[in-house]
Amino acid sequence: MNLPDPLADQIQISLQNLSTNQSTCSIFKVPRVLRSVNDRAYEPEILSIGPYHRGKDELKMMEEHKMHYLQMFLQRRPENSLTSYVAAMRGLEGAARQYYHHPVSLDNDAFVEMLLLDGCFIVELIYKTSYDWASTRRSCYWKFFGSSVPYLMICCY
């Protein structure tokens, strides 16, 4: 049996007084005190995901790559049109903006484009990487074991 503890009672009161309105913010800018240690450590050099560094000249090359990845994504998913994906992102825009601690300065179209390009880039990059990795593993097994390896074993790997 635990004896009453004034500290535990005080913490319990604080817990009861907490706001039930949980913030959806989960994307924050790096605090200045951390940036002041090494500002360059928090600056992307090749690729930016999200609005904070969007449009910087040194990152524009990857914006073109994001367009190529969107094109590959759309070619893999011909049952859906670009218009349907843009509409889906428009439907998510309000909720997505709420994840940012600071207001995002991008207008509606730019924000929706960012969601689409960055989202498809990430999905396609994961798909490409995992597909390439799986293909490499499968081809290695074929080289080592030849056609005697059961097809199911290779497909499940």
CYANA upper distance limits for C-alpha pairs under 8 A (distance plus 0.5 A):
  4 PRO  CA      8 ALA  CA      8.18
  4 PRO  CA      9 ASP  CA      8.17
  5 ASP  CA      9 ASP  CA      6.79
  6 PRO  CA     10 GLN  CA      6.63
  7 LEU  CA     11 ILE  CA      6.67
  8 ALA  CA     12 GLN  CA      6.53
  9 ASP  CA     13 ILE  CA      6.79
 10 GLN  CA     14 SER  CA      6.86
 11 ILE  CA     15 LEU  CA      6.66
 12 GLN  CA     16 GLN  CA      6.75
 13 ILE  CA     17 ASN  CA      6.77
 14 SER  CA     18 LEU  CA      6.89
 24 THR  CA     98 GLN  CA      6.71
 24 THR  CA     99 TYR  CA      5.93
 25 CYS  CA     98 GLN  CA      6.60
 25 CYS  CA     99 TYR  CA      4.64
 25 CYS  CA    100 TYR  CA      5.84
 25 CYS  CA    101 HIS  CA      5.76
 26 SER  CA     99 TYR  CA      5.83
 26 SER  CA    100 TYR  CA      6.88
 26 SER  CA    101 HIS  CA      7.48
 27 ILE  CA     99 TYR  CA      6.29
 27 ILE  CA    100 TYR  CA      5.28
 27 ILE  CA    101 HIS  CA      6.51
 28 PHE  CA    100 TYR  CA      6.72
 28 PHE  CA    101 HIS  CA      5.82
 28 PHE  CA    102 HIS  CA      7.76
 29 LYS  CA    101 HIS  CA      8.19
 29 LYS  CA    102 HIS  CA      8.36
 30 VAL  CA     34 LEU  CA      7.22
 30 VAL  CA     35 ARG  CA      7.10
 30 VAL  CA     42 TYR  CA      8.15
 31 PRO  CA     35 ARG  CA      6.87
 32 ARG  CA     36 SER  CA      6.36
 33 VAL  CA     37 VAL  CA      7.63
 34 LEU  CA     38 ASN  CA      7.96
 35 ARG  CA     39 ASP  CA      5.06
 35 ARG  CA     40 ARG  CA      8.44
 35 ARG  CA     41 ALA  CA      8.21
 35 ARG  CA     42 TYR  CA      7.42
 38 ASN  CA     42 TYR  CA      8.17
 39 ASP  CA     43 GLU  CA      7.59
 44 PRO  CA     48 SER  CA      6.58
 44 PRO  CA     53 HIS  CA      8.15
 44 PRO  CA     59 LEU  CA      8.43
 45 GLU  CA     58 GLU  CA      7.57
 45 GLU  CA     59 LEU  CA      7.42
 46 ILE  CA     58 GLU  CA      7.70
 46 ILE  CA     59 LEU  CA      6.05
 46 ILE  CA     62 MET  CA      7.36
 47 LEU  CA     59 LEU  CA      6.37
 47 LEU  CA     62 MET  CA      6.44
 48 SER  CA     53 HIS  CA      6.64
 48 SER  CA     54 ARG  CA      7.05
 48 SER  CA     59 LEU  CA      7.46
 49 ILE  CA     53 HIS  CA      8.40
 49 ILE  CA     54 ARG  CA      8.21
 49 ILE  CA    118 ASP  CA      6.43
 50 GLY  CA     54 ARG  CA      7.33
 50 GLY  CA    114 MET  CA      7.28
 50 GLY  CA    115 LEU  CA      8.09
 50 GLY  CA    118 ASP  CA      7.52
 51 PRO  CA    104 VAL  CA      7.46
 51 PRO  CA    106 LEU  CA      7.85
 51 PRO  CA    111 PHE  CA      8.08
 51 PRO  CA    114 MET  CA      7.76
 52 TYR  CA    104 VAL  CA      8.43
 54 ARG  CA     59 LEU  CA      8.23
 55 GLY  CA     59 LEU  CA      7.62
 55 GLY  CA     60 LYS  CA      7.18
 56 LYS  CA     60 LYS  CA      7.09
 59 LEU  CA     63 GLU  CA      7.41
 60 LYS  CA     64 GLU  CA      7.37
 61 MET  CA     65 HIS  CA      7.32
 62 MET  CA     66 LYS  CA      6.65
 63 GLU  CA     67 MET  CA      7.01
 64 GLU  CA     68 HIS  CA      7.01
 65 HIS  CA     69 TYR  CA      6.70
 66 LYS  CA     70 LEU  CA      6.65
 66 LYS  CA    117 LEU  CA      6.33
 66 LYS  CA    118 ASP  CA      7.44
 66 LYS  CA    120 CYS  CA      8.30
 66 LYS  CA    121 PHE  CA      6.00
 67 MET  CA     71 GLN  CA      6.71
 67 MET  CA    117 LEU  CA      7.15
 68 HIS  CA     72 MET  CA      6.76
 69 TYR  CA     73 PHE  CA      6.57
 69 TYR  CA    120 CYS  CA      7.31
 69 TYR  CA    121 PHE  CA      5.95
 69 TYR  CA    124 GLU  CA      6.77
 69 TYR  CA    125 LEU  CA      8.27
 70 LEU  CA     74 LEU  CA      6.64
 70 LEU  CA    117 LEU  CA      6.79
 70 LEU  CA    120 CYS  CA      6.10
 70 LEU  CA    121 PHE  CA      6.87
 70 LEU  CA    124 GLU  CA      8.24
 71 GLN  CA     75 GLN  CA      6.69
 72 MET  CA     76 ARG  CA      6.73
 72 MET  CA    124 GLU  CA      8.09
 73 PHE  CA     77 ARG  CA      6.78
 73 PHE  CA    120 CYS  CA      7.17
 73 PHE  CA    124 GLU  CA      6.66
 74 LEU  CA     78 PRO  CA      6.45
 74 LEU  CA     80 ASN  CA      8.04
 74 LEU  CA     81 SER  CA      7.88
 74 LEU  CA     82 LEU  CA      7.62
 80 ASN  CA     84 SER  CA      6.84
 80 ASN  CA     85 TYR  CA      7.90
 81 SER  CA     85 TYR  CA      7.15
 82 LEU  CA     86 VAL  CA      6.72
 83 THR  CA     87 ALA  CA      6.60
 84 SER  CA     88 ALA  CA      6.67
 85 TYR  CA     89 MET  CA      6.73
 85 TYR  CA    116 LEU  CA      7.91
 86 VAL  CA     90 ARG  CA      6.64
 86 VAL  CA    112 VAL  CA      7.59
 86 VAL  CA    113 GLU  CA      8.12
 86 VAL  CA    116 LEU  CA      7.46
 87 ALA  CA     91 GLY  CA      6.75
 88 ALA  CA     92 LEU  CA      7.00
 89 MET  CA     93 GLU  CA      6.51
 89 MET  CA    112 VAL  CA      6.25
 89 MET  CA    115 LEU  CA      7.13
 89 MET  CA    116 LEU  CA      7.05
 90 ARG  CA    112 VAL  CA      6.47
 92 LEU  CA     96 ALA  CA      6.47
 93 GLU  CA     97 ARG  CA      6.62
 93 GLU  CA    108 ASN  CA      8.28
 93 GLU  CA    111 PHE  CA      7.92
 93 GLU  CA    112 VAL  CA      6.94
 94 GLY  CA     98 GLN  CA      7.10
 95 ALA  CA     99 TYR  CA      7.59
 96 ALA  CA    100 TYR  CA      8.13
 97 ARG  CA    103 PRO  CA      7.97
 97 ARG  CA    104 VAL  CA      7.53
100 TYR  CA    104 VAL  CA      7.75
106 LEU  CA    110 ALA  CA      6.18
106 LEU  CA    111 PHE  CA      6.00
107 ASP  CA    111 PHE  CA      6.55
108 ASN  CA    112 VAL  CA      6.63
109 ASP  CA    113 GLU  CA      6.56
110 ALA  CA    114 MET  CA      6.59
111 PHE  CA    115 LEU  CA      6.74
112 VAL  CA    116 LEU  CA      6.72
113 GLU  CA    117 LEU  CA      6.48
114 MET  CA    118 ASP  CA      6.22
114 MET  CA    119 GLY  CA      8.42
115 LEU  CA    119 GLY  CA      6.12
116 LEU  CA    120 CYS  CA      6.41
117 LEU  CA    121 PHE  CA      6.40
118 ASP  CA    122 ILE  CA      6.71
119 GLY  CA    123 VAL  CA      6.73
120 CYS  CA    124 GLU  CA      6.30
121 PHE  CA    125 LEU  CA      6.37
122 ILE  CA    126 ILE  CA      6.67
123 VAL  CA    127 TYR  CA      6.61
124 GLU  CA    128 LYS  CA      6.35
125 LEU  CA    129 THR  CA      6.42
126 ILE  CA    130 SER  CA      6.43
127 TYR  CA    131 TYR  CA      6.33
128 LYS  CA    132 ASP  CA      6.41
129 THR  CA    133 TRP  CA      6.49
130 SER  CA    134 ALA  CA      6.49
131 TYR  CA    135 SER  CA      6.50
132 ASP  CA    136 THR  CA      6.58
133 TRP  CA    137 ARG  CA      6.79
134 ALA  CA    138 ARG  CA      6.65
134 ALA  CA    157 TYR  CA      7.95
135 SER  CA    139 SER  CA      6.60
136 THR  CA    140 CYS  CA      6.64
137 ARG  CA    141 TYR  CA      6.86
137 ARG  CA    157 TYR  CA      8.43
138 ARG  CA    142 TRP  CA      6.87
138 ARG  CA    154 ILE  CA      6.62
138 ARG  CA    155 CYS  CA      8.42
138 ARG  CA    157 TYR  CA      7.93
139 SER  CA    143 LYS  CA      6.71
140 CYS  CA    144 PHE  CA      6.76
141 TYR  CA    145 PHE  CA      6.29
141 TYR  CA    146 GLY  CA      7.84
141 TYR  CA    154 ILE  CA      8.10
142 TRP  CA    146 GLY  CA      5.13
142 TRP  CA    147 SER  CA      7.04
142 TRP  CA    149 VAL  CA      8.06
145 PHE  CA    149 VAL  CA      6.63
149 VAL  CA    153 MET  CA      7.49
149 VAL  CA    154 ILE  CA      7.74
150 PRO  CA    154 ILE  CA      7.25
151 TYR  CA    155 CYS  CA      6.73
152 LEU  CA    156 CYS  CA      6.56
153 MET  CA    157 TYR  CA      6.87
